[in-house]
């Protein structure tokens, strides 16, 4: 009986510890988005997390480990959301028979559908995921200066580009990797350059026009 009680107590402590650790990492992501790496200190993170300063040093040996783990968590969470969005896009594409994809009218309709989905998703990210976008952009820019970030940035870029390669492979397998790189570059720039614009001022029609143009080019649809 005592062993059972001890085990339950251990599980509760571990669960509470994991919750606190996640709370600290979420706060670190917020601080990174708002103040950058230099502004991310134990004190700043503790203030945002609304916890004792000592807890940040208890769960993370130094600020470098905390920052590293925050970037890693942000990347993983972003990838999960992105993959969910891509699943919806692939459902649309794969519902069309391969023979049908060769038809001009079918491709035009699909291009319009994917352009709409892309624009709506980018708008959603700019509206609901500004923090994650800011941290992602920071990670890519700082990866050149901070060796510890390079591996995370490389893995994150690979995770982002993989579904683009799958999509481009439906229309031109020979250049799927190049086309995917072009799409990823344009889509991320649409996100980053609009990041500082208030949501109510975002021009979703311009975003949609851009996504349509790049999709039409890569799908062989005349505009």
N, C-alpha and C positions, 0 to 999 in steps of 0.2 A: 504493500500500500504506500509506504513512504517513497519507494522508487517511482511510483506513478505520479505522486504529488511533486516530487523533485523534477521529473521530466516535464510535467505541465508548466512548472515555474520557469524552467529553462526555455521552453518554447515561447512563453509570454515575454521573457526578457529579450529573446532573439527577435521576436516580432516587433517589440517596441524599439529595439536598437535599429532594426532595418528601416522602420518608419522614420526615426529621427535622422538616420543617415540620408534617406531619400529627401527629407525636408531640407536638410543642409544643401544637398546637391541642387534641388530646385531653386533654392535661394541664390546659390552661386551662379546658376544659369541666368537668373534675373539680373544680378549685379554685372555679369559679363556683358549682357545685352545693353545695359545702361551706362556702364562706366569703363568697359574694356578690361583688358588683363591687368594693367597697372592699378586700376581702381578696385580690383577684386582682392580684398584683404579678409582675414578672419573676422575682424570687427565688422566690416561692411556686410558680410554674409550673415553673421550672427544677428545683426540688426534686422535684416530683411526676413530671416527665418524666425525672428522673435524667440530666440533661445539664448542660453548662457554662452558667453564667449568660449569658455573652457570646453564645451561640447564639440566645437569645430576642430579643436586640436586633439580631442580624444579620439574622434573618428578618422581624422586625417593627419598624418604625421607632420605635414607642412603644407603651405599654400600651393606649392607646385602640384602636389598630389591631388589636392582638392580641385584645382583648375582643370587638371588633366581628366579627372573622373567626371567633372561637370560637362566638359566638351564631349566625352565619350557617351554619356547618358543622353545629351541633347541630340547627338547624331543618331543613336539607336531609336529614340522616340520619333525623330523625323522620318527615318527609314520605314518605320512601322506604318506611319500615316500615309506616306507616299505609296507604299506597296498596296495599301487598301484602295487608294484612288486608282492606281493602275489596274487593279483587278476589274474594276468597273469598265475601264476602257477596253481591256482585252475581251471582256464578255461581248461587247458591241462588235468588235472586229471578228471574233471567232464565230459569231452567229451567222456570218456571211460565208457561203461556200467559196472555195478558192477560185473556181471557174467564174463566179460572179464578180470577184474582185478585179477581173480583167476588163469588165465593162465600164465605160466612161461614166455613165449616169450613176452607177453604183458607187464608184470611187468619189464622185463629186458629192453625193449625199453623205458618204462616210466622212469625207473631209470636213464638211460642214458640222457634222455631229461631233467629231473629235475636236474641232476648233472651239465649239461651244463649251464642251466639257473642260478643255484646257483653260479657257478664259475664266470660266466660273471657278475652277479650282485655284488658279493663281489669285483671283480676287479674294477667295476664301482665305488663302494663306496670308494675304496682305491685311485682311480684316481680323483674323483670329490667331494667326501664328507669327506676329511681328517679332516677338522675342526670339523664337527659334530661328527665324530667318537672319536676324541680326547676329546671333551667335554663330550660325553657319558661315556667314560672310566673314566674320572675324576669324574663325578657324582657318578658312582658306587663305586669308591674307597673312596671318601670323605663322602659318606652317612653314613659310620660307625662312623665317627668323628663329623659330623654335623647333629644334629637331624632334622633341617629344611629341609634337603635334602632327608631324609629317605623316606618320603611319595612319593615324586616325583620319586625317584629311584624304589620304590616298584611298583608304578603304571606303570612306564615305562617298567619294566621287564615283568609285566603282559601283557601289550600291545604287547610286542615283542614275548612272548611265546604262546599267544593265537592262532595265525595262524599255528604255529608249531604243536600245539595240534590237530588242525583241520586236518592237513595233516596226522599226525601219526594215527589219528582215522580211516582213510580210510583202514589202513592195520592191525592195532591191537588196537582195542578200549580199551581192558583191561588195556594195559600199555601205553596208549596214553600220559598221563601226564609225565611219567618217560622218555619215548622216546623223547618227546618234549624238556624236560630239557636237555637231552644229546645232541640233535641237536643244541639247542640254545647255549649251552656252547661251543661246537666245532666251530660253525660258528662264534661266537663273538671272540673266540680266534684266528681264522684265520684272522679276521679283525685287532684285536689289535696288534698281534705280527708282522704283516706286515706293520703297520702304519708308522713306521719310515724308511721304505725302499723306495728308489726312484722308481717311477712308472716304469721306463724303466728296472729296475732290478727285478721286481716282476715275480715270476714263476707261471703263470696261470695254467700250467699243473699240478704242485704240488697241487695247490688249487683245481683243478678239480678232481684229484685223491682222495683227502681227502673227498670232497663232495660226490663222487661216493661211496666210501667205507662206509661212515656212512649211506647213503641212502639205499645201498644194504643190509646192516645189518638190518636196521629197516623195510625194505620192504620184507625181506625174499628172497633176490636174491643172489644166489651163485656167488662168485667172484673167 
